[in-house]
Amino acid sequence: MRPRLDQARLALALLTRLPVGRIGTAPPMGASAWAWPLAGAVVGLAQALVLALPLAAPVAAGLAVAAGLALTGALHEDGLADLADGLSGGRDPEGRLAIMKDSRIGAHGAAALVVALGLRWTALTLLAGWDTADAALALAAAGAASRGLLPAMLLRLPLARAGGFAAAARAGLTPAGAAVAALTGAAMLLAAGPWALPLAALAAAGIAALALRRLGGITGDVLGAAQVVAELAALVVLTA
């Protein structure tokens, strides 16, 4: 049990800003992949708690979006912005990857963030009118499933560069861990709404296909963008 607990704590340390204490002998990053959906569920449940505050729905939704960004450190949104900037410029994969490594944000990255955050705020505003338990399930499931798709992408797709988060996260990743992550997220999202799962998977696959064509592989930024787009797809379907 102790190794599993350490892996779960590592997943929280990687994907959230939550304090997890000191891990004596940290496992490889990829060994924690089975627990990535749990980290997503924790973020979703925290957002649901904020959404349940006795406030006007748009205000509660805005605070819930802010809470999610604070809990994750905008990790995935950073990837979305970097990917949008990279894909919009550069004449070849090397040039696009160089743009993605630049810490400055461009117009395309900013536009992608505005659209993503606007859609999330709109979806959470709608969820604020739901029963609290149903809204909590929707947010936890969308967060879990969108992160549960990432290990399979990491395991099956080539890397666009040798270093970076994606290369480090592949260390210790096994087919069993990727399968557990995918099944955990899928089960949660199916419980929230059956049509959300295929649309979320399709959205993540679209990001992966775009990255393969334009970059020659995936990076940590691609994984972050896939998570954001898959989660938004799930929320859009659940609130439709």
Buried (B, 14 or more C-beta within 10 A) or exposed (E): EEEEEBBBBBBBBBBBEBEBEEEEEBBBBBBBBBBBBBBBBBBBBBBBBBBBEEBEBEEBBBBBBBBBBEBBEBBBBBBBBBBBBBBBBBEEBEEBBEBBEEEEBBEBBEBBBEEBBEBBBBBBBBBBEBEEEBBBBBBBBBBBBBBBBBBBBBBEBEBBBEEBBBBBBBEBBBEEBBBBBBEBBBBBBBEBBEEBBEBBBEBBBBBBEBBBEBBBBBBBBBBBBBBBBBBBBBBBBBBE
